[in-house]
Amino acid sequence: MSSKKSLVSITDYGKEDILRILHLAQKFDQNPNRRYLEGKVCATLFFEPSTRTRLSFETAINRLGGKVIGFSDAATTSSSKGETLKDTIAMVSNYADLIIMRHFLEGAARYASEISDVPIINAGDGANQHPTQTMLDLYSIYKTQGTLDNLTINIVGDLKYGRTVHSLIIGMSHFNPTFNFVAPDELKLPEIYKTFCDEHAIKYTEHSDFTEEVINQCDILYMTRVQRERFTDLMEYEKVKNVYILRKSMIAHSKQNMKILHPLPRVNEIQQDVDDSPKAYYFQQAKNGMYAREAVICDVLNINVE
């Protein structure tokens, strides 16, 4: 096995790695069209549907001059005939210089990285990890705040199942954040992440009410979808579904530098009238995904970016 670098989990990156990727993303932000992947083939294997992640990876590869092979629907592949993931990865790593993979099973990307001859980038494995989303989130925070250090971050909505939330907590842990976790009882942050915060001396508070008082303290307001399918009791869902909706009036007294992030897609948790506020940053955040993914691709392939 060659000394290949994969990105499977945000835990694969230390503080120095994160800062290196952000520095690279900044270069691509200034000029996204660079031919570093000329002559290279990248495979995108999406065993689970995705619009934003897949398109932003494919755009990143195209802007870097590479070629994309792969699939966006596993039903059209040999896995629908019963081919194992091991065989699919072994076969595709014969054809491609890099594999970008999304899978519905937690741990699938780690497994793939152990059997592949080429680097694997995890584009999401179940409710587990989505490390390139974390990198674009960190880049968006860095770009809007000028630093990652000592920030107060409110994370609102589905803190139990949201893999973007779990990865963000780990990614920010190097930079002395303060977290305010806002969630209904059913979707509270799992104990394992609170223990993680305690072990890393990260300050946090928990709230079940989404109030202006909490919003006014933060530098970053990170909204997520409260997913109906996560509730065992639909009455409970009906009770909370409108509690976690951000309206424009709620940010009237927020900090000047405050920015609103959302991993998207949104349903109704951010009202449309928030979109024209200078504090709304979620569409630029999605655009930053392309720069962050260009950076990660070049990093795992050991490409030196001028």
N, C-alpha and C positions, 0 to 999 in steps of 0.2 A: 504494500500500500504506500502510495506517495505521501509526502508530508503536506497533505491538502488541508486547507482551512475551510470549515463549514460554519454556518451560522444557524444553529438549531434553537438555541434559547438565549434570552437576553443575559442569562448567567454566564454565557460563554465570553461575554465582554466585561473587562474591568473598566475602571475609570479612564485609564489612558486610551483604551480601545474606543470608548465612546467619544472622547474628545477628538481622536484621530478621524473617526467617521464624520463627525460634525464639521471638522475642518475641510474634509473632502467634499461634503455636501455643499458647503459654501462655495467651493470652486465651481461645482456644476450649476449652482444657482446663478453664478455670473455668466457661465456659458455651458448650456446643457449639451450642445452638439459637438462631440469630440469622438474621433474614430478609433477609440481604444480597443474595440471588439472586432475590428476588421478581421475577417477570416475565421471568426469564432462562432460556434453554434451553441445556443442556450435552449435547454428544454424546459417548458413550463408544463408540469403535470398537476392538473387541478382535479382531484378526485371528489372535490366538494365545490359547489358553485361559488363564484366570486366575480364581481364586476370590477370594482375599484382596484383591488390588489393586482389582479391579473393584467388589467389594462395598463396600470402604471408600471409594472415590471416590463411588459412588452414594449411600452413606449421608451422606457429607459434603455432597453437593449437596442431598439431601433435607432435612438439618438446617439448611441455609442457605436453604431455601424455594424452590429452583430446580426445574426440570423436567428429566428425563433422557430423551434419545432415544438410539438406537444399537443395537448388536448384540454378542453375546458369542460368536458362532460365524460365521466368515466364509463357511462353506458355505451359509448362508441368504441371502447377499447377492449383489449383481450382480458382485462380484469373482469369484464362482464361474462367471460367464458370460464372464469375460475382461475385465471393466472394469478400467482401469488405476487405480493408486493416485491418480494426478494427478486423474483425473475424479471419483473417489469424494470426495476432499478438496474439490475445487472445488464439487461438488454440496452436500455436507454443510455447508460454510461459508456457504452461502446460508440455511441453516435455523437454525444454532446460534450462540451468542455465544462458545462455547469448544469446542475439540475435545480430548478425552483419548484417547490412542491407544496401543495395544500392537501391535507388529508383529514378525514373525519375522526380518525383514531388518535387519541393522545399517545405520544411516544413514537408515532410512525416516522417522523422526520429524524429522530435520533437513531432509530433502527436503520433507516435508509443511509444515513451518514456513515454507519459502521460497515455497510456492505458495498457502498459505491466507490468507484475508482476516481470519481471527480467530485468537486465540492458540492454540497447540498445547502440551499438556502430554504429555511422553513418559512412558508407563506401562510402558516396557521395549521396547528394540529389540534383538532377538537377544541375543548375549552382550556387547553393547556397554555400555549405560547404563540405569540405573533410578533417576533422580534423586530421585523422591519417596520411594523406599525409603531413600535416603541421608539425606534430611531427617528422616524419622521415626527413623532410627538415631541421628542427631546429637541430635535432641530427647530421645530415650531416655537417651543418654549424659549430656546436660546436666542432665536432670531427676534422674537418680540420683546424679550426682557433684557437682552444683552448679556445674560449670565444664566447659569443653572443653579448657582449657589444661593442658599438661604431663602428660598421662595416659599410662599404659602399657596398650596394647591387644594382646591375643593374638587372632590370627585363625587359625582351625583348619579344615582340611578341604580343600575344592576351591578353591584359590587361582588355578588356571589359567583356569577357565571361569566362575567365579562373578562375575557382573557386579555384585552387591551389594558384593563385596569390593573390586573395582577402584574403584568410585565412592566407597566409604568412605575409602579411602586418599587420594583426591583431596580429598574434603570435609574430612578431618581435617588436611590438610597446612598449613592456616592457623594451627594451634593447638599447634605444637611437640610432637607425640606421639612416643612410642617404640613401635615395633611388634615383636612376636614373631610370625613367620610359621611356622605348623606345618602341614606337608603331606607326603604321600608324594611320591616323586620324580616320578611321572607328573603330579602336579597342583601342582607348585611354582609360585610366583608368576612370571609372565612377566618377562623381562629389562626390558621397557619400563617396568614399574612400579618395579623396583629402581632403574633409571636416574632415574625421577621422584623417588624418595626421595633419591637422591644429590644431584640438582640442587637439591632443596629443603632440604638438610641435615637430613633426617629420619633418626633413628637406627633401625636395625632389626637383628634377628638372624633366622636361619633354622634350623629344626629339623625333623627327620623323626620324632622321638619325641615323643609327647604325654605329658609327665610332670608330676607334681605340682610338681616344682621350678620348671617354667616357669609353671604355673598360679598359684603362690603369689606371683609378682612382679607380677601384673597388676591393674589397676582394672576392666577390661572383658574378659570372655572371650566372643569372638564365634565361635559355632559355625556350621558350614555342612555341608551334605550332601555326602558323597563319592559321586558318581553313578556307578553301575556302567557305564552306557552310554558313559562317557568313556574306558574302558580298552580298549586293543587286545588286551591279554593278560589273560584272565579269571583265570588263576592269580595274577597280580599283584594283581588286585582282591581275590581271596579272602584274600590275604596281609595286605592293609592294612585291609580293611573293618571289622575289629573293633579296630584299633589306635586309631582316632579316636572312641571312644565315651566320653562323659563319665558317670562314675558318682558317686553322692553322696559316697562315701568320698574321692574325689579332691579335693573342695573343702573338706575338714575344716580345713585349715590356711591357707586362702586369706585375703586381706585382708578386714577387716570390711566395707569399702565395695564390695567386688567384686560385679559383677552379670553375669549370663549372658544374652547376647543370641543370637537366632537369627532369620534372615529368614523362617523357616517356608516350606513344610511340613517337618517333621522326619520321618525314618524311624525309625532306631534310634540316631542319634548322640548323643542325650541320653536317658539312661534315665529311665523314668517316675518313679522314686523321687527324682529331682532336683526334680520339679515343686513339691513342698511346701517346698522350702528357700526362706528369705527372699531368697536370692541369685538365684533363678530369676526372670527378668524378661521372658521372651519373649512371654508372653500380653499383659502390659501394653504391651509394645513394639508389638504388633499393634494394640492399641487406640489407642496414640499416633498411629498412621498416619492415623486419621480427623482428628485435630486438625492434624497437619502438612499434610494434603491440603486441609483447609478454608483453612489459611493460604496455601498456594501458589495455590489457586484465586482467593482474594481479591486476592492480590498481582498475578497476571498480568492481572486485570481492573481493576487500579488502584482497588479498593474501599477506602475508608478505614474501618478497624475501630476502633470506639470502645473 
